[in-house]
Amino acid sequence: MRRRLLTAAAALVLVVAGAPALAAAPAPSGYLVGSTSPLTPAQLDQLRDAGAQVHVAYRNFGGAAAAIPSTKVAAVRALPFVTSVNPDPIRKLAAVSDPAAAPLPNAPYWHDQMDLENVSQTGAGVWVAVLDSGFYPNWRDYFVESDILTDKARAFTGVLGNPNANQWDSGSDPHGMAVSATIVGHRFADDTNEGGWGAGYATGSPGTRWIPGVAPNAKIIPVKVCEPIGCFGSAINAGVDYVTSLKRANPGQPIVINASLGGAGLDAVEKNALDAAVKAGVVVVASAGNEGDAGMGFPAAYEPVVSVGAGGWTRQWNDYPDKTWWLDDVAEASVSEVYVTGFSSRQKAGQYLDVVSEGRYLLLPYPCAQLYKDGQVASSTNNRTCASKATPDNASAAPFQYLFMSGTSFSSPAVAGVVALMLERNPLLSNADAATGTLNDPASWGPGELERRLEASATPLQPGSVTVTHRTGVPLTETWGADAIGHGWVFADDAVNAAG
């Protein structure tokens, strides 16, 4: 969905001499209205009578999203069942076996470094809801159709967002496809200019191949909650509410939410949404953020959510400009070749960083590369379009269909995939016993059983510093402290064994 910029048409108004001009009514703004339990029809009527234009009332927890003029906020807040009225927050995306595709000559480094070769589980029987930017209409060019649960895919907008008739596959950003590809894999049509950097073919020769996912037999539910300007909290909450309903309708079905997005603060209604999902048995995994020393974003910083920082391999781009490095063998030497990226958000007071996983230079579908400078998201690209791959008669189109992508946006789905492997091993495992505590008391929050097992299985990391080769071929020094490592590095085999 593209967010349209609305331009008010100028209107000529005749005013009788001596008569005052009528003042325009204040335009409504988006708000999240909290309540202790799901709103009743009578309470919704009271909200409307007080001046709130209700956008959605959440089903599984207390609260609603509404458009409210500034002159009516006090009246809404004064209603006896209303516990909070806060502006609708905006989160941002955290991105700095197929017969049609031949196998890769080797495993991707991020699989090798996660010890996936030691795991027999594939995520079979697990649903992963990807709360993100949705898919492009040509998503079948990248995915096996049966891997995507199209009958369950949905799209939600913010309070003031444009209606999109549930167009989950009319995305305005490829981020959601890249995140999903990390989990279930994708087709890769190799060409000399694919991947964005380096010389030659990324796989060593031309052709179409299949890049496996961390949980290749899991099923993806695309849930579009983001617009070009960001991801409104009201839409995210609606997405979480929808997935919670799916879980309650299918109590024996293991379901994971991946949220590769985040922002400052934890809103009361957002906490209600997360608590309802967690208590229902949905496992929520989220990216820690790409803000470095500025700290983590929410929902990841909320302890009942599994939060994931980003690391990489010390031998990335070691033979620059050759770009087949990602298929080199990773030595089985514990965490000796692991580093934590400088952009990965550090844990600050009142925040909880759980684990670290691969989030540096994963080769993923990203067909809007012309909107990014050197592979990094450029500023002022809110009004985005996407063209097909460049051809001799369409040279202005996107130069790449794939990029070596970085960000906690991709370490999060890597761990969401590992969680899917754990749930295949033990479908009854969840974080439903997590301590949700109170909104402004992080000390009252606690992890659930799955998170505790995942954390205990992680291999501890030590603070350190390493110089690696950057994507441009120049040296890059990455330095991290104790606030960047959580409980350590996730190895898939250890996590699966810990699932019981």
C-alpha positions as CSV (number, residue, x, y, z in Angstrom):
1,M,0.0,0.0,0.0
2,R,1.3,3.5,-0.9
3,R,0.4,6.2,1.5
4,R,-1.1,9.0,-0.6
5,L,-0.2,12.6,0.2
6,L,-3.5,14.5,0.5
7,T,-3.6,18.0,-0.8
8,A,-6.4,20.2,0.3
9,A,-8.1,22.0,-2.6
10,A,-8.4,25.7,-2.1
11,A,-12.0,26.9,-1.7
12,L,-13.4,30.4,-2.2
13,V,-15.6,31.5,0.7
14,L,-17.8,34.6,0.6
15,V,-18.2,36.2,4.0
16,V,-20.9,38.7,4.6
17,A,-19.4,42.1,5.5
18,G,-19.1,42.4,9.3
19,A,-19.8,38.7,10.0
20,P,-17.0,36.7,11.5
21,A,-15.4,33.8,9.5
22,L,-16.2,30.4,11.0
23,A,-13.1,28.7,12.6
24,A,-12.2,25.3,11.1
25,A,-12.8,22.4,13.4
26,P,-9.5,20.9,14.7
27,A,-8.4,17.9,12.7
28,P,-8.3,14.7,14.6
29,S,-5.1,12.9,15.4
30,G,-4.5,9.2,16.0
31,Y,-4.6,7.8,19.6
32,L,-4.5,4.6,21.4
33,V,-7.2,4.4,24.1
34,G,-6.5,1.9,26.9
35,S,-8.9,-0.1,29.0
36,T,-8.6,-2.9,31.5
37,S,-10.6,-5.4,29.3
38,P,-12.0,-5.5,25.8
39,L,-14.5,-2.7,25.2
40,T,-18.2,-3.4,25.3
41,P,-20.6,-2.0,22.7
42,A,-22.0,0.4,25.3
43,Q,-18.4,1.6,26.1
44,L,-17.7,2.1,22.4
45,D,-20.9,4.2,22.1
46,Q,-19.6,6.3,25.0
47,L,-16.3,6.8,23.3
48,R,-18.1,8.0,20.1
49,D,-20.3,10.3,22.2
50,A,-17.2,11.8,23.7
51,G,-15.8,12.6,20.3
52,A,-13.6,9.6,19.4
53,Q,-13.9,8.2,15.9
54,V,-13.1,4.5,16.7
55,H,-10.9,2.9,14.1
56,V,-10.7,-0.5,15.6
57,A,-11.6,-2.0,19.0
58,Y,-9.2,-4.8,19.9
59,R,-10.7,-8.2,20.6
60,N,-8.3,-10.0,22.9
61,F,-7.2,-7.2,25.2
62,G,-8.4,-3.8,26.5
63,G,-8.1,-0.9,24.1
64,A,-9.0,0.7,20.9
65,A,-7.4,2.9,18.2
66,A,-9.3,6.1,17.4
67,A,-9.0,9.5,15.7
68,I,-9.7,12.2,18.3
69,P,-9.8,16.0,17.8
70,S,-7.5,17.8,20.4
71,T,-10.6,19.5,21.9
72,K,-12.1,16.1,22.7
73,V,-9.1,14.3,24.3
74,A,-10.0,15.4,27.8
75,A,-13.5,14.1,27.5
76,V,-12.4,10.7,26.3
77,R,-9.8,10.5,29.0
78,A,-12.4,11.3,31.6
79,L,-14.6,8.3,30.8
80,P,-14.5,5.9,33.8
81,F,-13.4,2.8,31.9
82,V,-10.5,4.6,30.0
83,T,-7.1,3.9,31.6
84,S,-4.9,5.8,29.1
85,V,-5.0,8.0,26.0
86,N,-1.7,8.3,24.2
87,P,-0.7,9.4,20.7
88,D,-0.5,6.5,18.2
89,P,3.3,5.8,18.1
90,I,5.3,5.1,15.0
91,R,7.7,2.2,14.9
92,K,10.3,1.8,12.1
93,L,11.7,-1.2,10.3
94,A,15.1,-2.3,11.6
95,A,17.1,-2.6,8.3
96,V,20.5,-1.2,7.7
97,S,13.2,-28.0,-1.7
98,D,12.3,-26.2,-4.9
99,P,12.5,-28.0,-8.3
100,A,12.9,-24.6,-10.1
101,A,16.2,-23.9,-8.4
102,A,19.5,-25.8,-8.2
103,P,21.2,-26.3,-4.8
104,L,23.9,-24.0,-3.6
105,P,27.5,-25.2,-3.9
106,N,27.8,-24.8,-0.1
107,A,25.7,-23.6,2.9
108,P,25.3,-19.9,3.5
109,Y,27.7,-18.7,6.2
110,W,24.9,-17.7,8.5
111,H,23.6,-21.3,8.5
112,D,27.1,-22.7,9.1
113,Q,27.9,-20.3,11.9
114,M,24.5,-21.2,13.6
115,D,25.4,-25.0,13.4
116,L,22.2,-25.7,11.4
117,E,23.9,-28.7,9.8
118,N,23.6,-30.4,13.2
119,V,19.8,-30.0,13.3
120,S,17.2,-32.4,11.8
121,Q,14.2,-30.2,12.6
122,T,13.0,-27.9,9.8
123,G,10.2,-26.0,11.5
124,A,7.5,-28.3,10.1
125,G,4.1,-27.6,11.5
126,V,4.9,-24.1,12.8
127,W,3.4,-20.9,11.6
128,V,5.5,-17.7,11.7
129,A,3.5,-14.5,11.4
130,V,5.7,-11.8,10.0
131,L,4.5,-8.3,11.1
132,D,6.1,-6.1,8.6
133,S,5.7,-4.3,5.3
134,G,3.9,-7.0,3.4
135,F,4.9,-8.6,0.1
136,Y,5.2,-7.4,-3.5
137,P,2.7,-8.7,-6.0
138,N,5.5,-10.7,-7.7
139,W,6.3,-12.5,-4.4
140,R,6.0,-15.9,-6.2
141,D,9.2,-15.1,-8.1
142,Y,11.0,-15.5,-4.8
143,F,9.0,-18.0,-2.7
144,V,7.4,-21.4,-3.1
145,E,3.7,-20.6,-2.9
146,S,2.9,-23.3,-0.5
147,D,5.3,-21.8,2.0
148,I,3.0,-18.7,2.4
149,L,-0.4,-19.1,4.1
150,T,-2.2,-16.7,1.8
151,D,-5.6,-17.5,3.3
152,K,-4.4,-16.2,6.6
153,A,-2.4,-13.2,5.3
154,R,-3.8,-9.8,6.4
155,A,-3.0,-6.0,6.3
156,F,-3.8,-3.4,8.9
157,T,-3.4,0.4,8.8
158,G,-2.9,3.1,11.4
159,V,-5.7,5.2,12.7
160,L,-5.2,7.8,10.0
161,G,-3.8,5.5,7.3
162,N,-5.4,5.0,3.9
163,P,-7.7,1.9,3.6
164,N,-6.0,-0.8,1.6
165,A,-8.7,-3.5,1.3
166,N,-6.3,-5.9,3.0
167,Q,-3.7,-5.6,0.3
168,W,-1.0,-7.6,2.1
169,D,0.8,-8.3,-1.2
170,S,0.9,-4.7,-2.5
171,G,3.8,-3.7,-0.3
172,S,5.7,-0.4,-0.6
173,D,8.9,-1.8,0.7
174,P,10.7,-5.2,0.2
175,H,11.6,-5.5,3.9
176,G,8.8,-8.0,4.7
177,M,9.9,-10.3,1.9
178,A,13.6,-10.2,3.0
179,V,12.6,-11.0,6.6
180,S,10.4,-13.9,5.5
181,A,13.1,-15.2,3.2
182,T,15.5,-15.4,6.2
183,I,13.0,-17.9,7.8
184,V,11.9,-20.1,4.9
185,G,14.4,-19.4,2.1
186,H,14.1,-17.9,-1.4
187,R,15.0,-18.3,-5.1
188,F,18.1,-16.5,-6.1
189,A,18.7,-15.7,-9.8
190,D,22.4,-15.0,-9.9
191,D,23.9,-12.5,-12.3
192,T,27.1,-10.5,-12.3
193,N,25.5,-7.5,-10.7
194,E,23.4,-9.3,-8.1
195,G,24.0,-8.7,-4.4
196,G,25.1,-5.1,-4.8
197,W,28.9,-5.3,-4.1
198,G,32.0,-7.1,-5.2
199,A,32.9,-8.7,-8.6
200,G,31.6,-11.8,-10.3
201,Y,28.7,-14.1,-9.4
202,A,27.7,-14.5,-5.7
203,T,27.4,-18.3,-6.1
204,G,30.3,-18.6,-8.5
205,S,28.3,-19.0,-11.7
206,P,25.1,-17.8,-13.3
207,G,21.8,-19.6,-12.8
208,T,18.9,-19.8,-10.4
209,R,19.5,-21.5,-7.1
210,W,17.6,-21.9,-3.8
211,I,19.0,-20.2,-0.7
212,P,17.6,-22.2,2.3
213,G,16.0,-20.6,5.3
214,V,16.6,-21.3,8.9
215,A,13.3,-23.1,9.2
216,P,12.6,-24.1,5.6
217,N,9.4,-26.1,6.4
218,A,7.7,-23.5,8.6
219,K,4.8,-21.6,7.1
220,I,4.8,-17.8,6.8
221,I,1.7,-15.6,7.5
222,P,2.4,-12.1,6.1
223,V,0.8,-9.5,8.3
224,K,1.3,-6.0,6.8
225,V,1.4,-3.4,9.5
226,C,3.7,-0.8,7.9
227,E,3.2,2.1,5.6
228,P,5.9,4.1,3.7
229,I,6.2,6.6,6.6
230,G,6.5,3.8,9.3
231,C,4.6,1.3,11.3
232,F,1.8,2.8,13.4
233,G,1.3,1.3,16.8
234,S,-2.4,0.9,16.2
235,A,-1.7,-1.3,13.1
236,I,0.9,-3.3,14.9
237,N,-1.5,-3.9,17.8
238,A,-4.2,-4.9,15.4
239,G,-1.8,-7.4,13.8
240,V,-0.9,-8.9,17.2
241,D,-4.6,-9.0,18.1
242,Y,-5.3,-10.9,14.9
243,V,-2.5,-13.5,15.5
244,T,-3.7,-13.9,19.1
245,S,-7.2,-14.8,17.7
246,L,-5.6,-17.3,15.3
247,K,-3.8,-18.9,18.3
248,R,-7.0,-19.1,20.4
249,A,-8.9,-20.6,17.5
250,N,-6.1,-23.1,17.0
251,P,-4.7,-23.7,20.5
252,G,-2.6,-26.7,19.5
253,Q,-0.9,-24.8,16.7
254,P,2.6,-23.5,17.4
255,I,2.7,-19.8,16.3
256,V,5.6,-17.3,16.3
257,I,5.4,-13.6,15.7
258,N,8.5,-11.9,14.2
259,A,8.5,-8.2,14.6
260,S,11.6,-6.7,12.9
261,L,10.6,-3.2,13.9
262,G,10.7,-1.0,17.0
263,G,10.6,2.4,18.6
264,A,11.0,4.3,21.8
265,G,8.8,3.6,24.8
266,L,6.2,1.0,25.6
267,D,2.6,2.2,25.3
268,A,0.0,0.8,27.7
269,V,-2.2,-0.6,24.8
270,E,0.9,-2.1,23.1
271,K,1.7,-3.9,26.4
272,N,-1.9,-5.2,26.6
273,A,-1.5,-6.6,23.0
274,L,1.8,-8.3,23.7
275,D,0.6,-9.7,27.0
276,A,-2.5,-11.2,25.4
277,A,-0.5,-12.8,22.7
278,V,2.1,-14.2,25.1
279,K,-0.5,-15.5,27.6
280,A,-2.3,-17.2,24.7
281,G,0.9,-19.1,23.8
282,V,2.2,-17.0,20.9
283,V,6.0,-16.6,21.0
284,V,7.0,-13.1,20.1
285,V,10.5,-12.4,18.7
286,A,11.7,-8.9,17.9
287,S,14.8,-7.0,16.6
288,A,16.7,-5.2,19.3
289,G,17.2,-2.2,17.0
290,N,20.0,-0.6,15.0
291,E,20.6,2.4,17.3
292,G,23.9,1.3,18.9
293,D,24.6,3.1,22.1
294,A,21.3,4.9,21.9
295,G,19.7,1.7,23.3
296,M,17.0,-0.8,22.4
297,G,13.6,-0.3,20.9
298,F,10.2,-1.7,21.9
299,P,8.7,-4.3,21.7
300,A,12.1,-6.0,21.9
301,A,13.1,-4.3,25.2
302,Y,10.0,-5.8,26.9
303,E,11.3,-8.9,28.7
304,P,8.4,-11.3,27.8
305,V,9.5,-10.7,24.2
306,V,12.6,-12.6,22.8
307,S,14.9,-9.8,21.7
308,V,17.8,-10.3,19.2
309,G,20.9,-8.3,18.6
310,A,23.0,-8.6,15.4
311,G,26.4,-10.2,14.9
312,G,28.5,-11.3,11.9
313,W,31.4,-13.4,10.7
314,T,34.9,-12.1,11.0
315,R,35.8,-13.5,7.5
316,Q,33.1,-11.6,5.6
317,W,34.4,-10.0,2.4
318,N,37.8,-11.5,3.2
319,D,38.7,-11.8,-0.6
320,Y,37.1,-8.6,-1.7
321,P,35.9,-7.9,-4.4
322,D,35.1,-11.6,-4.8
323,K,31.7,-12.0,-3.4
324,T,31.5,-15.8,-2.9
325,W,32.8,-15.5,0.6
326,W,29.4,-16.1,2.1
327,L,29.6,-19.7,0.9
328,D,33.0,-20.4,2.5
329,D,33.2,-22.9,5.3
330,V,32.9,-21.5,8.8
331,A,35.3,-23.2,11.2
332,E,33.6,-25.1,14.0
333,A,35.3,-23.1,16.7
334,S,32.5,-21.9,19.0
335,V,32.3,-18.1,19.0
336,S,35.9,-17.4,18.1
337,E,34.8,-16.0,14.7
338,V,31.7,-14.1,15.9
339,Y,31.5,-10.4,16.4
340,V,28.7,-8.0,17.5
341,T,28.0,-5.2,15.0
342,G,28.4,-1.6,16.0
343,F,24.9,-0.7,15.0
344,S,23.2,-3.4,17.1
345,S,21.3,-1.7,19.9
346,R,22.9,-1.9,23.4
347,Q,20.9,-2.7,26.5
348,K,20.1,0.3,28.7
349,A,18.4,0.5,32.1
350,G,14.9,-0.9,32.0
351,Q,15.6,-2.9,28.8
352,Y,16.2,-6.6,28.2
353,L,18.5,-7.9,25.5
354,D,18.3,-11.7,25.3
355,V,20.5,-13.2,22.5
356,V,22.6,-12.3,19.5
357,S,22.5,-13.9,16.0
358,E,23.5,-13.4,12.4
359,G,22.5,-9.9,11.2
360,R,25.4,-8.9,8.8
361,Y,25.3,-9.3,5.1
362,L,22.6,-12.0,4.5
363,L,21.9,-12.3,0.8
364,L,18.1,-11.6,0.5
365,P,15.5,-10.5,-2.0
366,Y,15.4,-6.7,-2.0
367,P,14.2,-5.5,-5.4
368,C,14.0,-1.8,-4.6
369,A,17.7,-1.3,-4.4
370,Q,17.6,2.0,-6.4
371,L,16.0,3.6,-3.3
372,Y,19.1,2.8,-1.2
373,K,22.5,4.3,-1.2
374,D,25.2,1.6,-1.1
375,G,22.7,-0.9,0.3
376,Q,21.8,1.3,3.3
377,V,18.4,2.9,3.7
378,A,18.7,6.5,2.6
379,S,16.9,9.3,4.4
380,S,13.9,11.0,2.8
381,T,12.8,7.9,0.9
382,N,9.3,7.9,2.5
383,N,7.6,8.1,-0.9
384,R,8.8,4.9,-2.4
385,T,8.1,3.1,-5.6
386,C,9.6,-0.1,-6.9
387,A,10.4,-1.0,-10.5
388,S,11.3,-4.4,-12.0
389,K,14.9,-5.3,-12.6
390,A,16.8,-3.1,-15.1
391,T,16.9,-4.2,-18.8
392,P,18.4,-2.6,-21.9
393,D,15.0,-1.0,-22.6
394,N,14.4,0.0,-19.0
395,A,17.7,1.2,-17.7
396,S,16.2,3.3,-15.0
397,A,14.6,0.4,-13.1
398,A,16.1,-1.2,-10.0
399,P,19.7,-2.4,-10.7
400,F,19.4,-5.4,-8.3
401,Q,16.8,-7.9,-7.2
402,Y,18.9,-9.0,-4.2
403,L,21.2,-7.4,-1.7
404,F,23.6,-8.4,1.0
405,M,21.5,-7.0,3.8
406,S,22.4,-6.0,7.4
407,G,20.4,-5.2,10.5
408,T,18.7,-6.6,13.5
409,S,15.7,-6.9,11.1
410,F,17.4,-10.1,9.9
411,S,18.9,-11.4,13.2
412,S,15.4,-11.4,14.6
413,P,13.9,-13.8,11.9
414,A,17.0,-15.9,12.2
415,V,16.1,-16.6,15.8
416,A,12.4,-16.7,15.0
417,G,13.4,-19.6,12.7
418,V,15.3,-21.2,15.5
419,V,12.3,-20.8,17.8
420,A,10.3,-22.6,15.0
421,L,12.8,-25.5,15.2
422,M,12.3,-25.6,19.0
423,L,8.6,-25.7,18.7
424,E,8.7,-28.5,16.2
425,R,10.7,-30.4,18.8
426,N,8.4,-29.4,21.6
427,P,5.0,-27.9,20.4
428,L,3.8,-27.3,24.0
429,L,6.7,-24.9,24.7
430,S,5.9,-21.2,25.0
431,N,6.4,-18.1,27.1
432,A,2.8,-18.1,28.5
433,D,4.3,-18.2,32.1
434,A,6.2,-14.9,31.6
435,A,5.9,-12.2,34.3
436,T,4.2,-9.3,32.6
437,G,4.2,-7.1,35.7
438,T,3.2,-3.4,35.3
439,L,3.9,-0.9,32.6
440,N,6.4,1.4,34.2
441,D,8.2,-1.2,36.3
442,P,10.7,-3.2,34.2
443,A,11.8,-5.0,37.3
444,S,8.4,-6.7,37.4
445,W,8.8,-8.2,34.0
446,G,10.3,-11.7,33.5
447,P,11.0,-14.2,30.7
448,G,8.9,-17.3,30.0
449,E,9.9,-20.9,29.7
450,L,10.9,-20.9,26.1
451,E,13.0,-17.8,26.5
452,R,14.7,-19.1,29.6
453,R,15.7,-22.3,27.7
454,L,16.9,-20.3,24.7
455,E,18.9,-18.0,26.9
456,A,20.4,-20.9,28.8
457,S,21.4,-22.6,25.6
458,A,23.2,-19.6,24.2
459,T,27.0,-19.5,24.2
460,P,28.3,-16.6,26.2
461,L,30.1,-13.8,24.4
462,Q,32.8,-11.6,25.9
463,P,33.3,-7.9,25.2
464,G,35.8,-7.4,22.4
465,S,36.9,-5.7,19.2
466,V,37.8,-7.0,15.8
467,T,38.7,-5.5,12.4
468,V,36.9,-7.0,9.5
469,T,36.6,-6.2,5.8
470,H,33.7,-3.9,5.0
471,R,31.5,-4.2,1.9
472,T,33.6,-1.5,0.2
473,G,36.8,-3.5,0.8
474,V,38.1,-1.1,3.4
475,P,38.8,-2.2,7.0
476,L,36.0,-1.8,9.6
477,T,36.6,-2.1,13.3
478,E,33.7,-3.4,15.3
479,T,33.8,-3.0,19.1
480,W,31.2,-4.2,21.7
481,G,30.8,-4.3,25.4
482,A,28.8,-6.3,27.9
483,D,25.7,-4.4,27.1
484,A,25.6,-5.7,23.5
485,I,25.7,-9.4,24.1
486,G,22.7,-10.5,26.2
487,H,23.0,-14.2,27.1
488,G,25.2,-14.9,24.1
489,W,25.2,-16.4,20.6
490,V,22.5,-18.7,19.4
491,F,23.5,-22.1,18.0
492,A,20.5,-23.9,16.5
493,D,21.5,-27.3,17.7
494,D,21.9,-26.2,21.3
495,A,18.6,-24.4,21.2
496,V,16.8,-27.4,19.8
497,N,18.3,-29.7,22.4
498,A,17.2,-27.3,25.1
499,A,13.6,-27.4,23.9
500,G,13.2,-30.8,25.5
